[in-house]
Amino acid sequence: MKYIKSFPLELFFWVAALVLLGTANSHEHHFTLCPLANLGFEDWCPGCGIGRSISHILHGEFTESFSEHWFGFPALLIIVYRIYTLIKNKNKFKISTTNT
């Protein structure tokens, strides 16, 4: 129980997101959480396509990745750096349960 309280939830989120993007079929259009795309403005949304772009990178399809969204590779680098810093600083995120 103590380990679960000290585990950074953000680390789980980013690793799970990359695993899901790596195992997803990058050529299919999946459900999106983007409110603009769900309203029919997916061509106008500046963020739509980043997930598919990262998925293409994880499948080794770099040309398709750049055609989906140019920010996919920088976004993947930022996410990997964030995972690295969360793992490196994992001991600093302990939740204190005692009052001082």
BABARO-472192 format. One record per residue: residue number from 1; y, x, z of N, C-alpha, C, O in turn. Coordinates in nm, 2 decimals, decimal comma, m for minus. Example, Ala and Ser with C-alpha at 12.3 -4.5 7.8 and 13.67 -1.06 7.14 Angstrom:
// residues 2
+-----+--------+--------+--------+--------+--------+--------+--------+--------+--------+--------+--------+--------+
:  nr :    n.v :    n.u :    n.w :   ca.v :   ca.u :   ca.w :    c.v :    c.u :    c.w :    o.v :    o.u :    o.w :
+-----+--------+--------+--------+--------+--------+--------+--------+--------+--------+--------+--------+--------+
:   1 :  m0,57 :   1,32 :   0,78 :  m0,45 :   1,23 :   0,78 :  m0,33 :   1,32 :   0,78 :  m0,33 :   1,42 :   0,85 :
:   2 :  m0,22 :   1,28 :   0,71 :  m0,11 :   1,37 :   0,71 :   0,00 :   1,29 :   0,79 :   0,11 :   1,34 :   0,80 :
+-----+--------+--------+--------+--------+--------+--------+--------+--------+--------+--------+--------+--------+
This chain:
// residues 100
+-----+--------+--------+--------+--------+--------+--------+--------+--------+--------+--------+--------+--------+
:  nr :    n.v :    n.u :    n.w :   ca.v :   ca.u :   ca.w :    c.v :    c.u :    c.w :    o.v :    o.u :    o.w :
+-----+--------+--------+--------+--------+--------+--------+--------+--------+--------+--------+--------+--------+
:   1 :  m0,12 :   0,08 :   0,00 :   0,00 :   0,00 :   0,00 :   0,13 :   0,09 :   0,00 :   0,22 :   0,05 :  m0,06 :
:   2 :   0,12 :   0,20 :   0,07 :   0,23 :   0,29 :   0,08 :   0,26 :   0,35 :  m0,06 :   0,38 :   0,36 :  m0,09 :
:   3 :   0,16 :   0,38 :  m0,13 :   0,18 :   0,44 :  m0,26 :   0,24 :   0,34 :  m0,36 :   0,32 :   0,37 :  m0,44 :
:   4 :   0,20 :   0,21 :  m0,35 :   0,25 :   0,11 :  m0,44 :   0,40 :   0,09 :  m0,41 :   0,48 :   0,07 :  m0,51 :
:   5 :   0,44 :   0,09 :  m0,29 :   0,59 :   0,08 :  m0,26 :   0,67 :   0,19 :  m0,31 :   0,79 :   0,17 :  m0,35 :
:   6 :   0,61 :   0,31 :  m0,32 :   0,69 :   0,43 :  m0,36 :   0,68 :   0,45 :  m0,51 :   0,75 :   0,54 :  m0,56 :
:   7 :   0,60 :   0,37 :  m0,58 :   0,58 :   0,39 :  m0,73 :   0,70 :   0,33 :  m0,80 :   0,73 :   0,21 :  m0,78 :
:   8 :   0,77 :   0,41 :  m0,88 :   0,88 :   0,35 :  m0,96 :   0,84 :   0,25 :  m1,06 :   0,76 :   0,29 :  m1,15 :
:   9 :   0,89 :   0,13 :  m1,05 :   0,85 :   0,03 :  m1,15 :   0,90 :   0,06 :  m1,29 :   0,83 :   0,02 :  m1,38 :
:  10 :   1,01 :   0,12 :  m1,30 :   1,06 :   0,16 :  m1,43 :   0,97 :   0,25 :  m1,50 :   0,95 :   0,24 :  m1,63 :
:  11 :   0,90 :   0,34 :  m1,43 :   0,81 :   0,43 :  m1,50 :   0,69 :   0,35 :  m1,56 :   0,65 :   0,37 :  m1,67 :
:  12 :   0,64 :   0,25 :  m1,48 :   0,53 :   0,17 :  m1,53 :   0,58 :   0,09 :  m1,66 :   0,51 :   0,08 :  m1,75 :
:  13 :   0,70 :   0,04 :  m1,65 :   0,76 :  m0,04 :  m1,77 :   0,76 :   0,05 :  m1,89 :   0,72 :   0,00 :  m2,00 :
:  14 :   0,82 :   0,17 :  m1,88 :   0,84 :   0,25 :  m2,00 :   0,70 :   0,30 :  m2,06 :   0,68 :   0,30 :  m2,18 :
:  15 :   0,61 :   0,34 :  m1,97 :   0,48 :   0,38 :  m2,02 :   0,40 :   0,27 :  m2,08 :   0,34 :   0,28 :  m2,18 :
:  16 :   0,41 :   0,15 :  m2,02 :   0,34 :   0,03 :  m2,07 :   0,40 :   0,00 :  m2,21 :   0,33 :  m0,04 :  m2,30 :
:  17 :   0,53 :   0,01 :  m2,22 :   0,60 :  m0,03 :  m2,35 :   0,55 :   0,07 :  m2,46 :   0,53 :   0,02 :  m2,57 :
:  18 :   0,54 :   0,20 :  m2,43 :   0,50 :   0,29 :  m2,53 :   0,35 :   0,27 :  m2,57 :   0,32 :   0,29 :  m2,68 :
:  19 :   0,27 :   0,24 :  m2,47 :   0,13 :   0,22 :  m2,50 :   0,11 :   0,09 :  m2,58 :   0,04 :   0,09 :  m2,68 :
:  20 :   0,19 :  m0,01 :  m2,55 :   0,18 :  m0,14 :  m2,63 :   0,23 :  m0,11 :  m2,78 :   0,18 :  m0,16 :  m2,87 :
:  21 :   0,34 :  m0,03 :  m2,79 :   0,39 :   0,00 :  m2,92 :   0,30 :   0,09 :  m3,00 :   0,29 :   0,08 :  m3,12 :
:  22 :   0,23 :   0,17 :  m2,93 :   0,13 :   0,26 :  m2,99 :   0,01 :   0,19 :  m3,04 :  m0,06 :   0,24 :  m3,13 :
:  23 :  m0,03 :   0,09 :  m2,97 :  m0,15 :   0,01 :  m3,01 :  m0,13 :  m0,11 :  m3,09 :  m0,22 :  m0,17 :  m3,15 :
:  24 :   0,00 :  m0,15 :  m3,11 :   0,03 :  m0,26 :  m3,19 :   0,02 :  m0,23 :  m3,34 :   0,04 :  m0,11 :  m3,38 :
:  25 :   0,00 :  m0,33 :  m3,42 :   0,00 :  m0,32 :  m3,56 :   0,15 :  m0,31 :  m3,61 :   0,22 :  m0,41 :  m3,60 :
:  26 :   0,19 :  m0,20 :  m3,66 :   0,33 :  m0,18 :  m3,69 :   0,38 :  m0,25 :  m3,81 :   0,50 :  m0,26 :  m3,84 :
:  27 :   0,28 :  m0,30 :  m3,89 :   0,32 :  m0,37 :  m4,02 :   0,33 :  m0,52 :  m4,00 :   0,37 :  m0,59 :  m4,09 :
:  28 :   0,30 :  m0,57 :  m3,88 :   0,32 :  m0,72 :  m3,85 :   0,45 :  m0,74 :  m3,77 :   0,49 :  m0,65 :  m3,69 :
:  29 :   0,51 :  m0,85 :  m3,80 :   0,63 :  m0,89 :  m3,72 :   0,58 :  m0,97 :  m3,60 :   0,52 :  m1,08 :  m3,62 :
:  30 :   0,60 :  m0,92 :  m3,48 :   0,56 :  m0,99 :  m3,36 :   0,67 :  m1,07 :  m3,29 :   0,78 :  m1,07 :  m3,34 :
:  31 :   0,63 :  m1,13 :  m3,18 :   0,73 :  m1,21 :  m3,10 :   0,84 :  m1,11 :  m3,06 :   0,81 :  m1,00 :  m3,02 :
:  32 :   0,96 :  m1,16 :  m3,05 :   1,07 :  m1,08 :  m3,01 :   1,14 :  m1,15 :  m2,89 :   1,15 :  m1,27 :  m2,89 :
:  33 :   1,20 :  m1,07 :  m2,80 :   1,28 :  m1,12 :  m2,69 :   1,43 :  m1,13 :  m2,73 :   1,51 :  m1,18 :  m2,65 :
:  34 :   1,46 :  m1,08 :  m2,85 :   1,60 :  m1,08 :  m2,89 :   1,66 :  m1,22 :  m2,91 :   1,60 :  m1,29 :  m2,99 :
:  35 :   1,76 :  m1,26 :  m2,84 :   1,82 :  m1,39 :  m2,86 :   1,88 :  m1,41 :  m2,99 :   1,88 :  m1,52 :  m3,05 :
:  36 :   1,94 :  m1,31 :  m3,05 :   2,00 :  m1,32 :  m3,18 :   1,90 :  m1,34 :  m3,29 :   1,92 :  m1,42 :  m3,38 :
:  37 :   1,79 :  m1,27 :  m3,28 :   1,68 :  m1,29 :  m3,38 :   1,62 :  m1,42 :  m3,37 :   1,58 :  m1,49 :  m3,47 :
:  38 :   1,60 :  m1,47 :  m3,24 :   1,54 :  m1,60 :  m3,22 :   1,64 :  m1,71 :  m3,27 :   1,59 :  m1,83 :  m3,30 :
:  39 :   1,77 :  m1,69 :  m3,28 :   1,86 :  m1,78 :  m3,33 :   1,87 :  m1,77 :  m3,49 :   1,95 :  m1,85 :  m3,55 :
:  40 :   1,80 :  m1,67 :  m3,55 :   1,80 :  m1,66 :  m3,69 :   1,90 :  m1,55 :  m3,74 :   1,92 :  m1,55 :  m3,86 :
:  41 :   1,95 :  m1,47 :  m3,66 :   2,05 :  m1,37 :  m3,70 :   1,99 :  m1,23 :  m3,69 :   2,06 :  m1,13 :  m3,65 :
:  42 :   1,86 :  m1,22 :  m3,73 :   1,79 :  m1,09 :  m3,71 :   1,85 :  m0,98 :  m3,81 :   1,84 :  m0,86 :  m3,78 :
:  43 :   1,91 :  m1,02 :  m3,92 :   1,97 :  m0,92 :  m4,01 :   2,10 :  m0,87 :  m3,95 :   2,14 :  m0,76 :  m3,99 :
:  44 :   2,16 :  m0,94 :  m3,86 :   2,29 :  m0,91 :  m3,80 :   2,28 :  m0,83 :  m3,67 :   2,37 :  m0,76 :  m3,64 :
:  45 :   2,16 :  m0,85 :  m3,60 :   2,15 :  m0,78 :  m3,47 :   2,13 :  m0,63 :  m3,49 :   2,05 :  m0,58 :  m3,57 :
:  46 :   2,22 :  m0,55 :  m3,42 :   2,21 :  m0,41 :  m3,43 :   2,09 :  m0,34 :  m3,37 :   2,06 :  m0,23 :  m3,40 :
:  47 :   2,02 :  m0,41 :  m3,28 :   1,91 :  m0,35 :  m3,21 :   1,77 :  m0,39 :  m3,27 :   1,67 :  m0,33 :  m3,24 :
:  48 :   1,77 :  m0,50 :  m3,35 :   1,64 :  m0,54 :  m3,40 :   1,58 :  m0,44 :  m3,50 :   1,64 :  m0,38 :  m3,58 :
:  49 :   1,45 :  m0,41 :  m3,47 :   1,38 :  m0,31 :  m3,56 :   1,35 :  m0,18 :  m3,48 :   1,27 :  m0,10 :  m3,53 :
:  50 :   1,41 :  m0,16 :  m3,37 :   1,39 :  m0,04 :  m3,29 :   1,25 :  m0,03 :  m3,24 :   1,18 :   0,08 :  m3,25 :
:  51 :   1,19 :  m0,14 :  m3,19 :   1,05 :  m0,14 :  m3,15 :   0,96 :  m0,11 :  m3,26 :   0,86 :  m0,03 :  m3,25 :
:  52 :   0,98 :  m0,18 :  m3,38 :   0,89 :  m0,15 :  m3,49 :   0,91 :  m0,01 :  m3,54 :   0,81 :   0,06 :  m3,58 :
:  53 :   1,03 :   0,04 :  m3,53 :   1,06 :   0,18 :  m3,57 :   0,98 :   0,28 :  m3,48 :   0,92 :   0,37 :  m3,53 :
:  54 :   0,98 :   0,26 :  m3,35 :   0,91 :   0,34 :  m3,26 :   0,76 :   0,33 :  m3,28 :   0,68 :   0,43 :  m3,28 :
:  55 :   0,71 :   0,21 :  m3,31 :   0,57 :   0,19 :  m3,34 :   0,53 :   0,26 :  m3,46 :   0,42 :   0,32 :  m3,46 :
:  56 :   0,61 :   0,27 :  m3,57 :   0,58 :   0,34 :  m3,69 :   0,57 :   0,49 :  m3,65 :   0,48 :   0,56 :  m3,70 :
:  57 :   0,66 :   0,54 :  m3,57 :   0,66 :   0,69 :  m3,53 :   0,53 :   0,72 :  m3,46 :   0,46 :   0,82 :  m3,49 :
:  58 :   0,49 :   0,63 :  m3,37 :   0,36 :   0,65 :  m3,29 :   0,24 :   0,64 :  m3,38 :   0,13 :   0,69 :  m3,34 :
:  59 :   0,25 :   0,58 :  m3,50 :   0,14 :   0,58 :  m3,59 :   0,16 :   0,69 :  m3,70 :   0,07 :   0,69 :  m3,79 :
:  60 :   0,26 :   0,77 :  m3,69 :   0,28 :   0,88 :  m3,79 :   0,34 :   0,84 :  m3,92 :   0,34 :   0,91 :  m4,01 :
:  61 :   0,40 :   0,72 :  m3,92 :   0,47 :   0,67 :  m4,04 :   0,62 :   0,69 :  m4,03 :   0,69 :   0,60 :  m3,99 :
:  62 :   0,67 :   0,81 :  m4,06 :   0,81 :   0,84 :  m4,03 :   0,90 :   0,78 :  m4,13 :   1,01 :   0,74 :  m4,09 :
:  63 :   0,86 :   0,77 :  m4,26 :   0,95 :   0,71 :  m4,36 :   0,97 :   0,56 :  m4,33 :   1,09 :   0,51 :  m4,33 :
:  64 :   0,87 :   0,49 :  m4,29 :   0,88 :   0,35 :  m4,26 :   0,96 :   0,33 :  m4,13 :   1,03 :   0,23 :  m4,12 :
:  65 :   0,94 :   0,43 :  m4,04 :   1,02 :   0,42 :  m3,92 :   1,17 :   0,42 :  m3,95 :   1,25 :   0,34 :  m3,89 :
:  66 :   1,21 :   0,52 :  m4,03 :   1,35 :   0,53 :  m4,06 :   1,40 :   0,41 :  m4,14 :   1,52 :   0,37 :  m4,12 :
:  67 :   1,32 :   0,35 :  m4,22 :   1,36 :   0,23 :  m4,30 :   1,37 :   0,11 :  m4,21 :   1,45 :   0,02 :  m4,23 :
:  68 :   1,29 :   0,10 :  m4,10 :   1,31 :  m0,01 :  m4,00 :   1,44 :   0,00 :  m3,92 :   1,51 :  m0,10 :  m3,92 :
:  69 :   1,46 :   0,11 :  m3,87 :   1,59 :   0,14 :  m3,79 :   1,61 :   0,29 :  m3,77 :   1,51 :   0,36 :  m3,74 :
:  70 :   1,73 :   0,33 :  m3,80 :   1,75 :   0,48 :  m3,79 :   1,75 :   0,53 :  m3,65 :   1,74 :   0,65 :  m3,63 :
:  71 :   1,77 :   0,44 :  m3,55 :   1,78 :   0,49 :  m3,41 :   1,64 :   0,49 :  m3,34 :   1,63 :   0,53 :  m3,23 :
:  72 :   1,53 :   0,47 :  m3,42 :   1,40 :   0,47 :  m3,35 :   1,36 :   0,60 :  m3,30 :   1,31 :   0,61 :  m3,18 :
:  73 :   1,38 :   0,71 :  m3,37 :   1,34 :   0,84 :  m3,32 :   1,43 :   0,89 :  m3,20 :   1,37 :   0,93 :  m3,11 :
:  74 :   1,56 :   0,87 :  m3,21 :   1,64 :   0,91 :  m3,09 :   1,61 :   0,82 :  m2,97 :   1,60 :   0,87 :  m2,86 :
:  75 :   1,58 :   0,69 :  m2,99 :   1,54 :   0,60 :  m2,88 :   1,41 :   0,65 :  m2,82 :   1,39 :   0,65 :  m2,70 :
:  76 :   1,31 :   0,69 :  m2,90 :   1,18 :   0,74 :  m2,85 :   1,21 :   0,87 :  m2,77 :   1,14 :   0,88 :  m2,66 :
:  77 :   1,29 :   0,96 :  m2,81 :   1,32 :   1,08 :  m2,74 :   1,39 :   1,04 :  m2,60 :   1,35 :   1,10 :  m2,50 :
:  78 :   1,48 :   0,95 :  m2,60 :   1,54 :   0,91 :  m2,48 :   1,44 :   0,85 :  m2,38 :   1,45 :   0,88 :  m2,26 :
:  79 :   1,35 :   0,76 :  m2,43 :   1,25 :   0,70 :  m2,35 :   1,15 :   0,81 :  m2,29 :   1,12 :   0,80 :  m2,17 :
:  80 :   1,11 :   0,90 :  m2,37 :   1,02 :   1,01 :  m2,33 :   1,09 :   1,10 :  m2,22 :   1,03 :   1,14 :  m2,12 :
:  81 :   1,22 :   1,12 :  m2,24 :   1,30 :   1,20 :  m2,14 :   1,31 :   1,12 :  m2,01 :   1,30 :   1,18 :  m1,91 :
:  82 :   1,33 :   0,99 :  m2,02 :   1,34 :   0,91 :  m1,90 :   1,21 :   0,91 :  m1,83 :   1,21 :   0,92 :  m1,70 :
:  83 :   1,10 :   0,90 :  m1,90 :   0,97 :   0,90 :  m1,83 :   0,95 :   1,04 :  m1,76 :   0,90 :   1,05 :  m1,65 :
:  84 :   0,99 :   1,15 :  m1,83 :   0,98 :   1,28 :  m1,77 :   1,06 :   1,29 :  m1,64 :   1,01 :   1,34 :  m1,54 :
:  85 :   1,18 :   1,24 :  m1,64 :   1,27 :   1,25 :  m1,52 :   1,21 :   1,16 :  m1,41 :   1,22 :   1,20 :  m1,29 :
:  86 :   1,16 :   1,05 :  m1,45 :   1,10 :   0,96 :  m1,34 :   0,98 :   1,02 :  m1,28 :   0,96 :   1,02 :  m1,16 :
:  87 :   0,89 :   1,09 :  m1,36 :   0,78 :   1,16 :  m1,30 :   0,82 :   1,28 :  m1,22 :   0,77 :   1,30 :  m1,11 :
:  88 :   0,92 :   1,35 :  m1,27 :   0,97 :   1,47 :  m1,20 :   1,03 :   1,43 :  m1,06 :   1,01 :   1,51 :  m0,97 :
:  89 :   1,10 :   1,32 :  m1,06 :   1,17 :   1,28 :  m0,94 :   1,10 :   1,17 :  m0,86 :   1,16 :   1,10 :  m0,78 :
:  90 :   0,97 :   1,16 :  m0,88 :   0,90 :   1,05 :  m0,82 :   0,90 :   1,05 :  m0,67 :   0,91 :   0,94 :  m0,61 :
:  91 :   0,90 :   1,16 :  m0,61 :   0,91 :   1,17 :  m0,46 :   1,04 :   1,12 :  m0,41 :   1,05 :   1,09 :  m0,29 :
:  92 :   1,15 :   1,12 :  m0,49 :   1,28 :   1,08 :  m0,44 :   1,29 :   0,93 :  m0,43 :   1,39 :   0,88 :  m0,37 :
:  93 :   1,20 :   0,86 :  m0,49 :   1,21 :   0,71 :  m0,50 :   1,14 :   0,64 :  m0,38 :   1,11 :   0,52 :  m0,40 :
:  94 :   1,10 :   0,71 :  m0,28 :   1,03 :   0,64 :  m0,17 :   1,12 :   0,54 :  m0,10 :   1,23 :   0,57 :  m0,08 :
:  95 :   1,06 :   0,43 :  m0,07 :   1,13 :   0,32 :   0,00 :   1,11 :   0,34 :   0,15 :   1,00 :   0,35 :   0,20 :
:  96 :   1,22 :   0,35 :   0,22 :   1,21 :   0,37 :   0,36 :   1,19 :   0,24 :   0,43 :   1,27 :   0,15 :   0,40 :
:  97 :   1,09 :   0,23 :   0,51 :   1,07 :   0,10 :   0,58 :   1,11 :   0,11 :   0,73 :   1,10 :   0,01 :   0,80 :
:  98 :   1,17 :   0,22 :   0,77 :   1,21 :   0,23 :   0,91 :   1,36 :   0,22 :   0,91 :   1,43 :   0,27 :   0,83 :
:  99 :   1,41 :   0,16 :   1,02 :   1,55 :   0,16 :   1,04 :   1,60 :   0,28 :   1,12 :   1,53 :   0,32 :   1,22 :
: 100 :   1,71 :   0,34 :   1,08 :   1,76 :   0,46 :   1,15 :   1,88 :   0,43 :   1,23 :   1,94 :   0,51 :   1,29 :
+-----+--------+--------+--------+--------+--------+--------+--------+--------+--------+--------+--------+--------+
